[in-house]
Amino acid sequence: MVRILYKPLGLLFGALGGLVASSVFKRLWALLGHEDDAPQATDRDRTWREVLMAAALQGAVFALVRAAIDRGGAVGTRRLTGTWPD
């Protein structure tokens, strides 16, 4: 029963996490890169280094936020129900 209830909430938190991660990445890139937008892979005016660093940072931020949300949801579910969602 817990698994059935956990799935829709997990999807909702995942979507919200994507928005949070996007916002965090944009702020971090502006802070580190001194620019508003990260380079696109097809931007001919950007170097390989800029494009790959932006992609690596974005991936790291999204993975960190997703892991934090997934872990927090599992811990919260266990606190509420006494059962760890598998």
MORA-V347793 format. One record per residue. RES is the residue in one letter. PHI is phi in radians with two decimals (NA if undefined). PSI is psi in degrees with one decimal (* if undefined). D_LAST is the distance of its C-alpha to the last C-alpha in Angstrom with 1 decimal. Layout:
RES,PHI,PSI,D_LAST / RES,PHI,PSI,D_LAST
//
This chain:
M,NA,-41.1,11.4 / V,-1.07,-40.9,9.2 / R,-1.06,-40.5,7.1 / I,-1.13,-41.0,10.7 / L,-1.31,-29.8,12.0 / Y,-1.26,-35.4,9.5 / K,-1.01,-53.1,10.4 / P,-1.10,-38.3,14.1 / L,-1.16,-38.1,14.0 / G,-1.08,-39.8,12.0 / L,-1.15,-42.6,14.8 / L,-1.11,-47.8,17.4 / F,-1.13,-32.9,16.4 / G,-1.13,-42.0,16.3 / A,-1.14,-44.3,19.8 / L,-1.13,-36.7,21.1 / G,-1.10,-36.7,19.9 / G,-1.09,-39.8,21.9 / L,-1.16,-42.6,24.9 / V,-1.11,-46.1,24.6 / A,-1.08,-40.5,24.2 / S,-1.08,-44.3,27.2 / S,-1.13,-44.0,29.3 / V,-1.09,-44.6,28.5 / F,-1.07,-44.5,29.4 / K,-1.07,-42.3,32.6 / R,-1.16,-42.6,33.7 / L,-1.13,-43.1,33.0 / W,-1.11,-42.3,34.9 / A,-1.09,-39.2,37.8 / L,-1.19,-44.6,37.9 / L,-1.45,-36.8,37.9 / G,-1.74,-7.1,39.7 / H,1.01,31.5,42.1 / E,-2.41,158.9,41.4 / D,-1.37,-40.6,39.7 / D,-2.04,142.1,37.9 / A,-1.29,152.5,36.3 / P,-1.22,145.1,38.1 / Q,-1.47,153.1,37.1 / A,-1.08,-27.0,37.0 / T,-1.70,7.2,40.0 / D,-1.29,110.6,42.1 / R,-1.23,-17.4,45.2 / D,-1.53,0.0,46.4 / R,-1.86,150.8,43.4 / T,-1.47,164.1,43.2 / W,-1.00,-42.9,40.5 / R,-1.03,-47.4,39.7 / E,-1.06,-46.5,39.1 / V,-1.12,-46.1,37.0 / L,-1.24,-35.5,34.8 / M,-1.15,-39.6,34.4 / A,-1.11,-42.8,33.4 / A,-1.13,-41.9,30.8 / A,-1.14,-42.9,29.4 / L,-1.13,-42.5,29.3 / Q,-1.09,-44.1,27.7 / G,-1.08,-41.7,24.9 / A,-1.13,-42.9,24.4 / V,-1.12,-46.1,24.4 / F,-1.12,-40.5,21.9 / A,-1.15,-41.2,19.5 / L,-1.13,-45.5,20.0 / V,-1.14,-42.2,19.6 / R,-1.09,-44.2,16.4 / A,-1.10,-41.5,14.8 / A,-1.12,-41.2,16.2 / I,-1.22,-44.5,15.0 / D,-1.07,-45.2,11.3 / R,-1.16,-43.9,11.5 / G,-1.08,-39.2,13.7 / G,-1.13,-40.5,11.5 / A,-1.17,-42.9,8.6 / V,-1.13,-43.4,11.5 / G,-1.09,-39.9,13.3 / T,-1.12,-41.6,10.7 / R,-1.13,-39.6,10.7 / R,-1.14,-38.2,14.5 / L,-1.36,-36.7,15.0 / T,-1.96,-18.3,13.1 / G,1.44,3.4,12.7 / T,-2.15,134.3,9.0 / W,-1.44,126.4,6.3 / P,-1.29,123.7,3.8 / D,-1.65,*,0.0
//
